[in-house]
Amino acid sequence: MKNIVIFGAPGSGKGTQSDLMIKKYGFGHISTGDVLRNEIKNETELGKTAKQYIDKGQLIPDELMVSILASVYDSFGKEHKGVIFDGFPRTIPQAEALKSMLNERGHKIAAMIELDVPEDELMTRLIKRGQESGRSDDNEETIKKRLDVYHNQTAPLIEWYSKENLHHHINGLGELDRIFGDICNVIDNL
């Protein structure tokens, strides 16, 4: 079983690369963004609470996210090839909570794959995505807040996963096939 954390700033290509990994390796996929957007669309209590944070460009409280993830993770059953965690963890306490949740099940993270993309390119990609998809959180003001949150709260995870000997850096700029090839090299060598 190869549980993977796909990591990078908003707009770094995590969703695109996750789709390719799912197709090639048969992994399960937990995108916190997709899970939350679904809850918001269905106007669940969780969705209403989450929307208040998301609209301000803030992170969802840890205990809320961990309980959601545990339930989605368990839905894959005991014998799966692995799960891609996309958009989680975003803070060191979340990484510790994820590690603990997996340990309780006798599982672990096999690798944290970081997609590194320069900030000006992230801004261009996210504004374009907002125009194409109509996502309300892809506007310049909210993007700047999300990138600030990423740099201040999320980027320290690179060092945390490095200390766990799980961090793998991928240049997320350039040809899609080359980026995916670099990711496959990491996964194939786990």
C-alpha positions as CSV (number, residue, x, y, z in Angstrom):
1,M,0.0,0.0,0.0
2,K,1.4,3.4,-1.0
3,N,-0.4,6.3,0.7
4,I,0.9,9.5,-0.9
5,V,0.6,13.1,0.2
6,I,0.5,15.3,-3.0
7,F,1.7,18.7,-1.9
8,G,2.0,22.2,-3.3
9,A,0.6,25.7,-3.4
10,P,-2.9,26.3,-4.8
11,G,-2.7,26.0,-8.6
12,S,0.5,23.8,-8.5
13,G,-1.3,20.9,-10.4
14,K,-2.1,18.6,-7.5
15,G,-5.5,17.6,-8.9
16,T,-4.2,17.1,-12.5
17,Q,-1.3,14.9,-11.3
18,S,-3.6,13.0,-8.9
19,D,-5.9,12.1,-11.7
20,L,-2.9,10.7,-13.7
21,M,-1.7,8.7,-10.6
22,I,-5.2,7.3,-10.1
23,K,-5.4,6.1,-13.7
24,K,-1.9,4.5,-13.7
25,Y,-1.8,3.1,-10.1
26,G,-5.4,2.6,-9.1
27,F,-5.0,4.7,-6.0
28,G,-8.0,6.1,-4.1
29,H,-8.1,9.9,-3.9
30,I,-9.1,12.2,-1.1
31,S,-9.3,15.8,-2.2
32,T,-10.3,17.9,0.8
33,G,-11.3,20.6,-1.7
34,D,-13.7,18.3,-3.6
35,V,-15.1,16.8,-0.3
36,L,-15.7,20.3,1.1
37,R,-17.1,21.7,-2.2
38,N,-19.5,18.7,-2.3
39,E,-20.6,19.4,1.3
40,I,-21.2,23.1,0.5
41,K,-23.1,22.3,-2.7
42,N,-25.4,19.9,-0.7
43,E,-25.8,22.6,2.0
44,T,-24.9,20.2,4.8
45,E,-24.1,21.6,8.3
46,L,-20.5,20.8,7.6
47,G,-20.7,22.6,4.3
48,K,-22.2,25.7,5.8
49,T,-19.5,25.8,8.5
50,A,-16.7,25.1,6.0
51,K,-18.0,27.9,3.6
52,Q,-17.6,30.5,6.3
53,Y,-13.8,29.6,6.5
54,I,-13.3,29.2,2.8
55,D,-14.9,32.5,1.8
56,K,-12.4,34.2,4.1
57,G,-9.5,32.3,2.6
58,Q,-8.9,30.5,6.0
59,L,-8.2,26.8,6.7
60,I,-10.9,24.5,8.1
61,P,-10.3,23.5,11.8
62,D,-8.1,20.4,12.1
63,E,-10.5,18.2,14.2
64,L,-13.2,18.8,11.6
65,M,-10.9,17.8,8.7
66,V,-9.4,14.8,10.3
67,S,-12.8,13.3,11.2
68,I,-14.0,13.8,7.6
69,L,-10.8,12.3,6.2
70,A,-10.9,9.3,8.5
71,S,-14.4,8.5,7.3
72,V,-13.5,8.9,3.6
73,Y,-10.3,6.9,4.1
74,D,-12.2,4.0,5.7
75,S,-14.7,3.9,2.8
76,F,-11.9,2.5,0.6
77,G,-11.8,-0.7,2.6
78,K,-8.9,-2.5,4.3
79,E,-7.2,-3.8,1.1
80,H,-6.6,-0.8,-1.2
81,K,-3.5,0.0,-3.3
82,G,-3.1,3.3,-1.5
83,V,-4.7,6.7,-1.2
84,I,-3.6,10.1,-2.5
85,F,-4.1,12.9,0.1
86,D,-4.7,16.0,-1.9
87,G,-5.0,19.3,0.0
88,F,-4.3,17.7,3.4
89,P,-2.3,18.0,5.5
90,R,-1.8,21.8,5.4
91,T,-0.2,22.3,8.8
92,I,2.2,20.3,11.0
93,P,-0.6,19.5,13.6
94,Q,-2.6,18.1,10.7
95,A,0.4,16.0,9.5
96,E,0.7,14.6,13.0
97,A,-3.0,13.9,13.2
98,L,-2.9,12.2,9.8
99,K,0.1,10.1,10.9
100,S,-1.8,9.1,14.0
101,M,-5.0,8.3,12.2
102,L,-3.1,6.0,9.8
103,N,-1.1,4.4,12.6
104,E,-4.4,3.4,14.3
105,R,-5.1,1.4,11.1
106,G,-1.6,0.0,10.8
107,H,-0.9,2.2,7.8
108,K,1.5,5.0,7.0
109,I,2.4,7.7,4.4
110,A,4.9,6.3,1.8
111,A,5.9,9.6,0.3
112,M,5.1,13.3,0.3
113,I,5.5,14.6,-3.3
114,E,5.9,18.4,-3.5
115,L,5.0,20.1,-6.8
116,D,7.0,23.3,-6.8
117,V,5.7,26.2,-9.0
118,P,6.8,29.9,-9.0
119,E,4.2,32.3,-7.5
120,D,3.6,34.3,-10.6
121,E,2.7,31.1,-12.5
122,L,0.4,30.0,-9.7
123,M,-1.4,33.4,-9.9
124,T,-1.8,33.1,-13.7
125,R,-3.1,29.5,-13.4
126,L,-5.6,30.2,-10.6
127,I,-7.1,33.3,-12.3
128,K,-7.5,31.3,-15.5
129,R,-9.1,28.4,-13.6
130,G,-11.5,30.8,-11.9
131,Q,-12.6,32.2,-15.3
132,E,-13.0,28.8,-16.8
133,S,-14.7,27.0,-13.8
134,G,-16.5,29.9,-12.0
135,R,-14.9,28.9,-8.7
136,S,-15.6,31.8,-6.4
137,D,-12.3,31.3,-4.5
138,D,-10.2,31.8,-7.6
139,N,-10.1,35.6,-7.6
140,E,-7.0,37.8,-7.2
141,E,-7.7,38.9,-3.6
142,T,-8.6,35.5,-2.3
143,I,-5.7,33.9,-4.2
144,K,-3.2,36.2,-2.5
145,K,-4.7,35.3,0.9
146,R,-4.5,31.6,0.1
147,L,-0.9,31.9,-1.0
148,D,0.0,33.8,2.2
149,V,-1.7,31.0,4.2
150,Y,0.3,28.5,2.2
151,H,3.6,30.2,2.8
152,N,3.0,30.8,6.5
153,Q,1.2,27.7,7.6
154,T,1.7,25.0,5.0
155,A,5.2,25.4,3.6
156,P,6.8,24.3,7.0
157,L,5.5,20.8,6.2
158,I,8.3,20.5,3.6
159,E,10.8,20.4,6.5
160,W,8.6,18.2,8.7
161,Y,8.3,15.6,5.9
162,S,12.0,15.9,5.1
163,K,12.8,14.9,8.8
164,E,10.5,11.9,8.3
165,N,12.5,11.0,5.2
166,L,9.4,11.2,3.0
167,H,9.8,14.5,1.1
168,H,10.3,14.3,-2.7
169,H,10.7,17.6,-4.6
170,I,9.3,17.8,-8.2
171,N,9.7,20.8,-10.5
172,G,6.0,21.5,-11.2
173,L,6.7,23.9,-14.1
174,G,6.9,22.6,-17.7
175,E,5.5,19.7,-19.7
176,L,2.7,17.7,-18.0
177,D,4.3,14.4,-19.2
178,R,7.7,15.3,-17.8
179,I,6.2,16.2,-14.4
180,F,4.2,13.0,-14.3
181,G,7.3,11.0,-15.3
182,D,9.2,12.5,-12.3
183,I,6.3,11.6,-10.0
184,C,6.2,8.0,-11.4
185,N,9.9,7.6,-10.7
186,V,9.3,8.5,-7.1
187,I,6.3,6.1,-6.7
188,D,8.0,3.2,-8.6
189,N,11.0,3.4,-6.3
190,L,9.1,3.3,-3.0
